[in-house]
Amino acid sequence: MTATGWLLRGLGRLTSVPVERQLADLATRNYPAYAALPRSMRSRYDVGETTIDGCPVLRLTPRSGASGQQLIYAHGGWYVRPLVAAHWWLIDRSTRGTGVTITLPFYRLAPEGGVERGYAMFGRVYAELTASGSGDHVTLAGDSAGGGLALGQAIDYRNAGAPAPRQVILLSPWVDITMANPEIASLQARDPMLHTAEPVAFGPLWAGGLDHRHSRLSPLSADLTGLPPVLIFQGGRDILAADAQLLARRLHQAGNAGTLTFVPGAFHNYLAAFWTPEARAALGAVRSLLRPPS
């Protein structure tokens, strides 16, 4: 994990682009495509595709051993970047052998899209999977910004009186777009991947006119009572670590049955580094969570 962190730091220095340039590029870009489903996954799943609000929704059903459990996964990327190959590594290795059916809504990214359209899309997907009146077979999950989306959805569904999902799995989640936690500054020097300038710049593009403290943008600030178990996987060398730890404390105070798996030497989205022992242990834990309840 340490060696991989140093490699990431070196690559980041070679490829970093000032946030001002990134914002200018976003304003004039052609809308980006998501990374193609790997051939190894395509061979193991029946792949269905539908469209909501002009955006694709992939459903991957295991060709053998389907358990009836459902996973709705939201990918990260500061709400402005598409799913990339590392996300497929993460999804593949955290679900392999579990029998879970995976649904991936490719929500409209900012600045072309935003929070209201994104939540409308996920809400339609969730309503379809819970049409029987139960969410006990549905897990919400996501990484980074997708983690914020997953937790925000659970809060939305609780507030609306909709069926509760079985659980919420958060991988290095971004749960407060204000980035106001004073502990973030001390984490910056230890983070080999992320810089606070990016979420500070990109969060408002996703928010539009919505209050940045709203639960759909910053679920860390929301009422956390009455939620299903929230399982957090977080590394300590990540600017998002302080908020993830604060979230875990607030969930505990709210009586939530979830847990925090914290690896001090791990970086953002460390589970995607599947060649490391720390990632393999966490991936095994996620797979256990996705199997049918005993």
C-alpha positions in Angstrom: 0.0 0.0 0.0 2.8 2.4 0.8 4.7 1.7 -2.4 1.5 2.2 -4.4 0.8 5.5 -2.7 4.3 6.8 -3.6 3.7 5.7 -7.2 0.4 7.5 -7.3 2.0 10.6 -5.9 4.6 10.6 -8.6 2.1 10.0 -11.4 -0.1 12.8 -10.0 2.8 15.3 -10.1 3.4 14.3 -13.7 -0.2 14.5 -14.9 -1.7 17.2 -12.7 -3.7 20.0 -14.4 -4.5 23.3 -12.6 -8.1 23.4 -11.5 -8.7 26.6 -13.4 -7.7 24.8 -16.6 -10.0 21.9 -15.7 -12.9 24.2 -15.2 -12.3 25.8 -18.6 -12.1 22.4 -20.2 -15.4 21.3 -18.6 -17.1 24.4 -20.1 -16.2 23.4 -23.7 -15.8 19.6 -23.6 -17.6 17.0 -25.6 -19.6 14.9 -23.1 -17.3 12.1 -21.9 -18.0 8.4 -22.4 -17.7 5.9 -19.6 -15.1 3.1 -19.7 -16.3 0.0 -21.6 -17.4 -3.0 -19.6 -14.4 -5.4 -19.5 -14.6 -8.5 -21.6 -14.0 -10.6 -18.5 -17.1 -9.2 -16.9 -19.2 -9.4 -20.0 -18.6 -13.1 -20.2 -20.0 -13.7 -16.7 -23.1 -11.5 -16.9 -26.2 -11.0 -19.0 -26.0 -7.3 -19.8 -29.1 -5.2 -20.2 -29.3 -1.5 -21.0 -32.1 0.9 -20.6 -32.2 4.7 -20.7 -33.4 7.3 -18.2 -33.2 11.0 -19.0 -31.1 10.2 -22.0 -28.5 8.4 -19.8 -27.7 4.7 -19.9 -28.5 2.3 -17.0 -26.6 -1.0 -17.2 -27.9 -4.1 -15.4 -25.5 -7.0 -15.0 -27.2 -10.2 -14.0 -24.9 -13.2 -13.2 -25.3 -15.9 -15.8 -25.0 -18.5 -13.0 -25.6 -18.4 -9.3 -27.7 -15.2 -9.2 -28.9 -14.8 -5.6 -31.7 -12.3 -6.1 -29.8 -9.6 -4.2 -29.5 -6.3 -6.0 -26.8 -3.7 -5.9 -27.3 -0.1 -7.1 -23.8 1.4 -7.6 -22.9 5.1 -8.0 -19.4 5.8 -9.3 -17.2 8.6 -8.2 -15.3 11.4 -10.0 -16.2 14.6 -8.2 -19.6 14.5 -10.1 -17.8 15.7 -13.2 -15.8 12.7 -14.4 -17.1 9.5 -15.9 -16.6 5.9 -14.7 -13.1 4.8 -15.6 -11.3 1.4 -15.7 -10.4 1.5 -12.0 -14.1 1.6 -11.2 -14.6 -1.6 -13.1 -11.8 -3.2 -11.2 -13.4 -2.1 -7.9 -16.9 -3.3 -8.9 -15.7 -6.6 -10.3 -13.6 -7.6 -7.4 -16.1 -6.5 -4.8 -19.0 -8.4 -6.3 -17.3 -11.5 -7.8 -18.8 -14.8 -6.6 -21.6 -13.1 -4.6 -24.5 -13.7 -7.0 -25.6 -10.1 -6.7 -27.1 -8.3 -9.7 -25.5 -4.9 -10.4 -27.3 -1.9 -11.6 -25.2 1.1 -12.8 -27.0 4.3 -13.5 -24.6 6.6 -15.5 -26.0 9.8 -14.1 -25.7 13.0 -16.1 -22.4 14.6 -15.0 -21.9 18.2 -14.1 -21.8 20.8 -15.6 -24.2 19.2 -18.1 -26.3 17.7 -15.4 -26.7 18.2 -11.6 -28.0 16.9 -8.4 -31.8 17.2 -9.1 -31.5 15.2 -12.3 -29.2 12.7 -10.7 -31.5 11.9 -7.8 -34.5 11.7 -10.1 -32.6 9.0 -12.1 -31.6 7.0 -9.1 -35.0 7.3 -7.6 -36.6 5.7 -10.6 -34.1 2.8 -10.5 -34.8 2.3 -6.8 -38.5 2.4 -7.2 -38.4 -0.3 -9.9 -36.3 -2.6 -7.7 -38.6 -2.0 -4.6 -41.9 -2.2 -6.5 -42.8 -5.3 -4.4 -42.9 -3.0 -1.3 -39.6 -4.2 0.1 -36.0 -3.0 -0.1 -34.5 -5.9 1.9 -32.8 -7.3 -1.2 -31.3 -4.0 -2.3 -27.9 -2.5 -1.4 -26.9 1.0 -2.2 -23.2 1.6 -2.7 -20.8 4.1 -4.2 -17.2 5.4 -4.1 -16.1 9.0 -3.5 -18.8 11.3 -4.8 -20.9 8.1 -5.5 -20.6 7.4 -1.8 -22.3 10.7 -1.1 -24.9 9.8 -3.6 -25.6 6.4 -2.0 -26.0 7.9 1.5 -28.0 10.8 0.2 -30.4 8.4 -1.5 -30.9 6.4 1.7 -31.8 9.6 3.5 -34.2 10.6 0.7 -36.0 7.3 0.8 -36.3 7.4 4.6 -37.7 10.9 4.4 -40.2 9.9 1.7 -41.4 6.8 3.7 -40.1 4.5 0.9 -38.9 1.0 1.6 -35.5 1.0 3.3 -32.6 -0.7 1.5 -30.8 -3.6 3.2 -27.6 -1.6 3.7 -25.4 1.2 2.4 -21.8 0.6 1.5 -19.5 3.6 1.2 -16.0 3.5 -0.2 -13.9 6.6 0.5 -17.1 8.7 0.5 -17.4 12.4 -0.2 -20.2 13.3 2.2 -19.8 17.1 2.6 -19.2 19.2 -0.5 -18.5 22.3 1.6 -15.1 20.8 2.6 -15.4 22.9 5.7 -13.9 20.4 8.2 -10.7 22.0 9.6 -8.9 18.7 9.8 -8.8 18.4 6.0 -5.9 20.8 5.7 -3.7 18.6 7.8 -4.6 15.6 5.6 -3.6 17.3 2.4 0.1 16.7 2.8 -0.5 13.0 3.3 -2.8 12.4 0.4 -1.0 11.1 -2.7 -4.0 11.5 -5.0 -6.4 14.3 -4.3 -6.2 18.1 -3.8 -8.9 20.1 -2.1 -9.0 22.6 -4.9 -10.9 20.1 -7.1 -13.9 19.3 -4.8 -14.1 22.9 -3.8 -14.4 23.9 -7.5 -16.5 21.0 -8.8 -19.1 20.6 -6.0 -20.9 23.8 -6.8 -21.3 22.7 -10.5 -23.2 19.7 -9.3 -25.2 21.6 -6.7 -26.7 24.2 -8.9 -28.8 26.4 -6.7 -29.3 23.9 -3.9 -28.0 24.8 -0.5 -24.6 23.1 -0.2 -25.6 21.7 3.3 -28.6 19.9 1.9 -28.6 16.1 2.5 -28.4 15.4 -1.2 -25.0 17.3 -1.3 -23.7 17.0 2.2 -25.4 14.0 4.0 -22.8 14.3 6.8 -24.9 17.3 8.0 -28.3 15.4 7.9 -30.4 13.7 10.5 -28.9 10.1 10.4 -31.5 8.4 12.6 -33.6 5.6 11.1 -31.2 4.6 8.4 -30.2 1.0 7.5 -26.6 -0.1 8.4 -24.0 2.1 6.8 -20.7 0.3 6.2 -17.8 2.7 5.5 -14.3 1.7 4.1 -11.8 4.5 4.4 -8.1 5.1 4.2 -6.2 7.6 6.4 -4.1 9.2 3.6 -7.1 10.8 2.0 -8.4 14.4 2.3 -11.9 12.8 2.8 -10.8 10.8 5.8 -11.8 13.3 8.5 -15.4 13.6 7.2 -15.7 9.8 6.9 -14.6 9.4 10.5 -16.9 12.1 11.6 -19.7 10.4 9.7 -19.0 7.1 11.5 -19.2 8.9 14.9 -22.5 10.6 14.1 -24.0 7.3 12.8 -23.0 5.6 16.0 -24.6 8.4 18.0 -27.7 7.9 15.9 -27.8 4.2 16.8 -26.8 3.0 13.4 -25.7 -0.6 13.2 -23.0 0.0 10.6 -19.2 0.0 11.0 -16.1 1.9 9.9 -13.2 0.0 8.4 -10.3 2.4 8.7 -6.8 1.7 7.2 -4.4 4.5 8.3 -1.9 4.0 5.6 -4.4 3.6 2.7 -5.2 6.3 0.1 -8.4 7.3 -1.6 -10.4 4.4 -3.1 -7.8 2.0 -1.9 -10.0 -1.0 -2.6 -9.2 -0.5 -6.3 -5.6 -1.4 -5.5 -6.6 -5.1 -5.5 -2.9 -6.3 -5.5 -2.4 -5.0 -1.9 -3.3 -7.0 1.2 -5.3 -4.1 2.6 -7.5 -3.9 -0.4 -8.0 -7.7 -0.6 -9.1 -7.8 3.0 -11.6 -5.0 2.4 -12.9 -6.5 -0.9 -13.5 -9.7 0.9 -15.5 -7.9 3.5 -17.6 -6.2 0.9 -18.3 -9.5 -0.8 -19.5 -10.9 2.5 -21.9 -8.0 2.9 -23.3 -8.5 -0.6 -24.1 -12.2 -0.2 -27.6 -13.2 0.9 -28.3 -12.8 4.6 -27.8 -16.1 6.5 
